[in-house]
Amino acid sequence: MSKKEYKTFDFELSLPYRLAYGPTWTRFFEGLQEEKIFGTKCHQCNRVLVPARSFCPQCFVDIDDWVQVSNEGTLVTWALISFEFYNQPKKPPYAAGLIKLDGADVSMFHLVDGFDMNDLDKVKETLPIGRRVKAVWSEEKKGHILDIKYFQPI
């Protein structure tokens, strides 16, 4: 039996898209423009959700209580991105991690940066799980998640 070969074609696909933030994300991103991180607090389970959400995914109730949380937190986990792919937020190498901000009950996903990432062993040494991190703000704010440029180890 012979092995079947298939032709492949390389191409880039670009899909323009416009996202309507809605009232909750609009308020959340407006806070980032002022270098403030806001979450919403569920009145039923008392969890503070960051990024802010309009309803609690645990209790299934609407949320309209806003609280400001710290721009510092704890690194829960991370991954080093060392290869390039379409539409990355920055050129590799960089780390992406889950950060539980002080005052929040859930973690948010964001970039972790501010140090040399060319040596994996040094990255591991710099980013142990539980490491404290702090938001570094972009100079130009656009009302976007990257108004926080990245979180840097403290």
Beta strands, then each sheet from edge to edge (+ up, - down):
strand 1: 37-41
strand 2: 48-49
strand 3: 65-69
strand 4: 72-81
strand 5: 94-101
strand 6: 108-112
strand 7: 132-137
strand 8: 148-153
sheet 1: 2+ 1- 3+
sheet 2: 6+ 5- 4+ 7- 8+
end
